[in-house]
């Protein structure tokens, strides 16, 4: 498949989708700390520290931008950490629409140690407050009917304290009422409720799928059955990422499940690989890619994140190089 195949517009409408709204209910200020070793109960000295505007939706937005789509980051932000998060995102040339939160934006630590090991420490997200919870749906609905008309909508990450489990489902219904395609990546009750709102695609990892279906997913075939169950619960298509084993994607209820397996890579960090996979699926949809083409593209985007200097900062040249190396297998 040549790269020109991946720049064509949406097949059934003839209209190129150029914008993607990346909803972040629980963003974070990401801090990457490099250490030679990590010893619990001891003083550990860092060899380097980097700070980014983060959270899953930020990674989706960065990947979408690298793939040629204009991302709009829409999220709750509060306190000085929220201001710093917004500043870091804007420095990446992302359009940031901040909804003021009653709680400071949380901090996420990524500890890189012992050469290859990664330890993450995630602060819980504080309650945005009633005003913020009312404001985000209002802004999304108004903008999708005006200057964000025709945009894709991705919804990523956990929900912060004080946020109803129905929150993502309500945003999906708003987007669908504006004829916007929706892409969901969350977990727990928010995932279960979100499926009922019929997102265009749901993407979760093996652990999140296991929690949903309450059974072990020891093989790609197990993951394919879980993906089929997510479609039965309302999603139009479903993907499950399996780490180095690739991803399983069921494009539609009646169709076969595909396993897309990229080559093994020496990763700088695997943080954000699932998010860039979601961005890959959304952009593939916007370009009208179907079947194996879409699965290959999404898997290449996820793998490209292993080579990125910071989570989400993939490069088109890496995606292009990885595309022909992704193996596609039909599971059923």
For each residue, the residues with C-beta under 8 A, 3 or more apart:
1: 5 6 293 296 323 324
2: 5
3: 6 7 320 323
4: 7 8
5: 1 2 8 289 293
6: 1 3 284 287 289 293 297 323
7: 3 4 68 287
8: 4 5 11 287 288
9: 13 14 15 16 17 286 287 288
10: 13 14 15 16 17 285 286 287 288
11: 8 288 290
12: 288
13: 9 10
14: 9 10
15: 9 10 150
16: 9 10 286 287
17: 9 10 20 69 150 151 152 285 286 287
18: 69 70 150
19: 69 70 71 72 148 150 151 152
20: 17 60 61 64 69 70 71 72 151 152 153 154 279 282 283 286
21: 71 72 74 140 143 144 148 151 152 153 154 180
22: 57 58 60 61 64 71 72 73 74 154 156
23: 57 74 75 136 140 153 154 155 156 168 171
24: 27 55 56 57 58 73 74 75 76 156 157
25: 75 76 125 128 136 155 157 158 159 160 163 167 168
26: 55 76 106 125 157 158 159 160 163
27: 24 53 54 55 57 58 75 76 77 82 85 105 106 157
28: 54 55 85 105 106 107 108 122 123 125
29: 51 52 53 54 81 82 84 85 88 105 106 107 108
30: 51 52 53 54 55 108 110 311
31: 49 50 51 52 107 108 109 110
32: 49 50 51 52 110 112 269 310
33: 46 48 49 109 110 111 112
34: 46 47 48 49 112 113
35: 38 44 45 46 47 111 112 113
36: 47 113 114
37: 44 113 114
38: 35 44 111 113 114 117 119
39: 42 44
40:
41:
42: 39
43:
44: 35 37 38 39
45: 35
46: 33 34 35 49
47: 34 35 36
48: 33 34
49: 31 32 33 34 46
50: 31 32 310
51: 29 30 31 32 84 88
52: 29 30 31 32 58 88 310 311
53: 27 29 30 58 84 85 86 87 88 89 92
54: 27 28 29 30 58 59 85 108 311
55: 24 26 27 28 30 58 59 75 108 156 157
56: 24 59 60 156 157 185 272 274 275
57: 22 23 24 27 60 61 73 75 154 155 156 157 275
58: 22 24 27 52 53 54 55 61 62 73 89 94 312
59: 54 55 56 62 63 156 272 275 276 279 305 311 312
60: 20 22 56 57 63 64 71 154 156 185 275 276 278 279 282 312
61: 20 22 57 58 64 65 71 72 73 89 94 279 312
62: 58 59 65 66 71 92 94 311 312 313 314
63: 59 60 66 67 275 276 279 280 301 305 312 314
64: 20 22 60 61 67 69 70 71 279 282 283
65: 61 62 68 69 70 71 92 93 94
66: 62 63 313 314 315 316
67: 63 64 279 280 283 301 314 316 319
68: 7 65 283 316
69: 17 18 19 20 64 65 152 282 283 286
70: 18 19 20 64 65 95
71: 19 20 21 22 60 61 62 64 65 94 95
72: 19 20 21 22 61 95 97 148 151
73: 22 24 57 58 61 89 94 95 96 97
74: 21 22 23 24 97 99 136 139 140
75: 23 24 25 27 55 57 97 98 99
76: 24 25 26 27 98 99 100 101 105 128 132 136 160
77: 27 82 83 85 86 98 99 100 101 105
78: 81 82 100 101 102 103 104 105 126 128
79: 82 83 103 104 105
80: 83 84 104
81: 29 78 84 85 104 105 106 107
82: 27 29 77 78 79 85 86 98 101 104 105
83: 77 79 80 86 87
84: 29 51 53 80 81 87 88
85: 27 28 29 53 54 77 81 82 88 89 105
86: 53 77 82 83 89 90 96 98
87: 53 83 84 90 91
88: 29 51 52 53 84 85 91 92
89: 53 58 61 73 85 86 92 94 96
90: 86 87 93 94 96
91: 87 88
92: 53 62 65 88 89 313
93: 65 90
94: 58 61 62 65 71 73 89 90
95: 70 71 72 73
96: 73 86 89 90
97: 72 73 74 75 139 143
98: 75 76 77 82 86
99: 74 75 76 77 128 132 135 136 139
100: 76 77 78 131 132 135
101: 76 77 78 82 104 105 126 128 129 132
102: 78 126 127 128 129 131 132
103: 78 79 125 126 127 128 129 160 161
104: 78 79 80 81 82 101 126
105: 27 28 29 76 77 78 79 81 82 85 101
106: 26 27 28 29 81 122 123 124 125 126 160
107: 28 29 31 81 123
108: 28 29 30 31 54 55 120 121 122 123
109: 31 33 120 121 122
110: 30 31 32 33 118 119 120 269 271
111: 33 35 38 118 119 120 121
112: 32 33 34 35 117 118 269
113: 34 35 36 37 38 117 118 119
114: 36 37 38 117
115:
116:
117: 38 112 113 114
118: 110 111 112 113 269 270 271
119: 38 110 111 113
120: 108 109 110 111 271
121: 108 109 111
122: 28 106 108 109
123: 28 106 107 108
124: 106 160 161
125: 25 26 28 103 106 158 159 160 161
126: 78 101 102 103 104 106 160 161 162
127: 102 103 160 161 162 163
128: 25 76 78 99 101 102 103 132 133 160 162 163
129: 101 102 103 132 133 162
130: 133 134
131: 100 102 134 135
132: 76 99 100 101 102 128 129 135 136
133: 128 129 130 136 137 162 163 164 167
134: 130 131 137 138
135: 99 100 131 132 138 139
136: 23 25 74 76 99 132 133 139 140 171
137: 133 134 140 141 170 171 174
138: 134 135 141 142
139: 74 97 99 135 136 142 143
140: 21 23 74 136 137 143 144 153 171 174 175
141: 137 138 144 145 174 177 178
142: 138 139 145 146
143: 21 97 139 140 146 147 148
144: 21 140 141 148 149 151 153 174 175 178 180
145: 141 142 149 178
146: 142 143 149
147: 143
148: 19 21 72 143 144 151
149: 144 145 146 178
150: 15 17 18 19 179 180
151: 17 19 20 21 72 144 148 180
152: 17 19 20 21 69 180 181 182 183 282 285 286
153: 20 21 23 140 144 171 172 175 180 181 182 183
154: 20 21 22 23 57 60 182 183 184 185 278 279 282
155: 23 25 57 168 171 172 182 183 184 185 186 194 199
156: 22 23 24 55 56 57 59 60 184 185 186 275 278
157: 24 25 26 27 55 56 57 185 186
158: 25 26 125 186 187 188 190
159: 25 26 125 163 164 165 167 168 186 190
160: 25 26 76 103 106 124 125 126 127 128 163
161: 103 124 125 126 127
162: 126 127 128 129 133
163: 25 26 127 128 133 159 160 167
164: 133 159 167
165: 159 188 189 190 192 193
166: 169 170 193
167: 25 133 159 163 164 170 171 190
168: 23 25 155 159 171 172 184 186 190 193 194 197
169: 166 172 173 193 194 196 197
170: 137 166 167 173 174 197
171: 23 136 137 140 153 155 167 168 174 175
172: 153 155 168 169 175 176 182 184 194 197 198 199
173: 169 170 176 177 197
174: 137 140 141 144 170 171 177 178
175: 140 144 153 171 172 178 180 181 182
176: 172 173 179 180 182 197 198
177: 141 173 174
178: 141 144 145 149 174 175
179: 150 176
180: 21 144 150 151 152 153 175 176
181: 152 153 175 200 282 285 286
182: 152 153 154 155 172 175 176 197 199 200 201
183: 152 153 154 155 199 200 201 202 203 278 281 282 285
184: 154 155 156 168 172 191 194 195 199 201 202 203 235
185: 56 60 154 155 156 157 202 203 204 274 275 278
186: 155 156 157 158 159 168 190 191 194 204 208
187: 158 190 191 204 208 211 212
188: 158 165 191 192 208 211
189: 165 192 193
190: 158 159 165 167 168 186 187 193 194
191: 184 186 187 188 194 195 202 204 208 212
192: 165 188 189 195 196 212 233
193: 165 166 168 169 189 190 196 197
194: 155 168 169 172 184 186 190 191 197 199 202
195: 184 191 192 198 199 202 230 233 234 235
196: 169 192 193 233 234
197: 168 169 170 172 173 176 182 193 194 234
198: 172 176 195 234 235 236
199: 155 172 182 183 184 194 195 202 234 235 236
200: 181 182 183 236 237 285
201: 182 183 184 235 236 237 238 239 281 282 285
202: 183 184 185 191 194 195 199 230 235 237 238 239
203: 183 184 185 238 239 240 241 274 277 278 281
204: 185 186 187 191 208 209 212 230 239 240 241
205: 208 209 240 241 242 243 274
206: 209 210 217 223 240 241 242 243
207: 210 211
208: 186 187 188 191 204 205 211 212
209: 204 205 206 212 213 217 223 226 227 230 240
210: 206 207 213 214 215 216 217 226
211: 187 188 207 208 214
212: 187 191 192 204 208 209 226 229 230
213: 209 210 217 225 226 229
214: 210 211
215: 210 222 226
216: 210 222
217: 206 209 210 213 222 223 226 240
218: 222
219: 222 223
220: 223 224 242 245 246 248 257 259 329 331
221: 224 225 331 332
222: 215 216 217 218 219 225 226
223: 206 209 217 219 220 226 227 240 242 248
224: 220 221 227 228 248 250 257 259 331 332
225: 213 221 222 228 229
226: 209 210 212 213 215 217 222 223 229 230 240
227: 209 223 224 230 231 238 239 240 248 249 250 257
228: 224 225 231 232 238 250 253 257
229: 212 213 225 226 232 233
230: 195 202 204 209 212 226 227 233 234 235 238
231: 227 228 234 235 236 237 238 250 252 253
232: 228 229 253
233: 192 195 196 229 230
234: 195 196 197 198 199 230 231
235: 184 195 198 199 201 202 230 231 238
236: 198 199 200 201 231 252
237: 200 201 202 231 249 250 251 252
238: 201 202 203 227 228 230 231 235 249 250
239: 201 202 203 204 227 247 248 249 250 277 281 295 298
240: 203 204 205 206 209 217 223 226 227 247 248
241: 203 204 205 206 246 247 273 274 277 302
242: 205 206 220 223 245 246 247 248
243: 205 206 270
244: 264
245: 220 242 261
246: 220 241 242 259 260 261 262 299 326 327
247: 239 240 241 242 259 260 277 295 298 299 302
248: 220 223 224 227 239 240 242 257 258 259 260 331
249: 227 237 238 239 257 258 260 281 294 295 298
250: 224 227 228 231 237 238 239 253 255 256 257 258
251: 237 255 258 290 291 294
252: 231 236 237 255
253: 228 231 232 250
254:
255: 250 251 252
256: 250 330 331 332
257: 220 224 227 228 248 249 250 330 331 332
258: 248 249 250 251 291 292 295 328 329 330 331
259: 220 224 246 247 248 327 328 329 330 331
260: 246 247 248 249 292 295 296 298 299 326 327 328
261: 245 246 299 326 327 328 329
262: 246 265 299 300 302 303 322 325 326 327
263: 303 322 325 326
264: 244
265: 262 303 306 307
266: 306
267: 270 306 307
268: 306 307 308 309
269: 32 110 112 118 272 306 308 311
270: 118 243 267 273 305 306
271: 110 118 120 311
272: 56 59 269 275 276 305 308 311 312
273: 241 270 276 277 302 303 305 306
274: 56 185 203 205 241 277 278 302
275: 56 57 59 60 63 156 185 272 278 279 305 311 312
276: 59 60 63 272 273 279 280 301 302 304 305 308 312 314
277: 203 239 241 247 273 274 280 281 298 299 301 302
278: 60 154 156 183 185 203 274 275 281 282 298
279: 20 59 60 61 63 64 67 154 275 276 282 283 301
280: 63 67 276 277 283 284 297 298 299 300 301 302 319
281: 183 201 203 239 249 277 278 284 285 294 297 298
282: 20 60 64 69 152 154 181 183 201 278 279 285 286
283: 20 64 67 68 69 279 280 286 287 297 301
284: 6 280 281 287 289 293 294 297 298
285: 10 17 152 181 183 200 201 281 282 288 289 294
286: 9 10 16 17 20 69 152 181 282 283
287: 6 7 8 9 10 16 17 283 284
288: 8 9 10 11 12 285
289: 5 6 284 285 293 294 297
290: 11 251 293 294
291: 251 258 294 295
292: 258 260 295 296 328
293: 1 5 6 284 289 290 296 297
294: 249 251 281 284 285 289 290 291 297 298
295: 239 247 249 258 260 291 292 298 299 326 328
296: 1 260 292 293 299 300 323 326 328
297: 6 280 281 283 284 289 293 294 300 301 319 323
298: 239 247 249 260 277 278 280 281 284 294 295 301 302
299: 246 247 260 261 262 277 280 295 296 302 303 326
300: 262 280 296 297 303 304 319 322 323 325 326
301: 63 67 276 277 279 280 283 297 298 304 305 314 319
302: 241 247 262 273 274 276 277 280 298 299 305
303: 262 263 265 273 299 300 306 307 322 326
304: 276 300 301 307 308 314 315 318 319 322
305: 59 63 270 272 273 275 276 301 302 308 311 312 314
306: 265 266 267 268 269 270 273 303
307: 265 267 268 303 304 314 315 318
308: 268 269 272 276 304 305 311 312 313 314 315 318
309: 268 313
310: 32 50 52 313
311: 30 52 54 59 62 269 271 272 275 305 308
312: 58 59 60 61 62 63 272 275 276 305 308
313: 62 66 92 308 309 310
314: 62 63 66 67 276 301 304 305 307 308 318 319
315: 66 304 307 308 318 319
316: 66 67 68 319 320
317: 320 321
318: 304 307 308 314 315 321 322
319: 67 280 297 300 301 304 314 315 316 322 323
320: 3 316 317 323
321: 317 318 325
322: 262 263 300 303 304 318 319 325 326
323: 1 3 6 296 297 300 319 320 326
324: 1
325: 262 263 300 321 322
326: 246 260 261 262 263 295 296 299 300 303 322 323
327: 246 259 260 261 262
328: 258 259 260 261 292 295 296
329: 220 258 259 261
330: 256 257 258 259
331: 220 221 224 248 256 257 258 259
332: 221 224 256 257
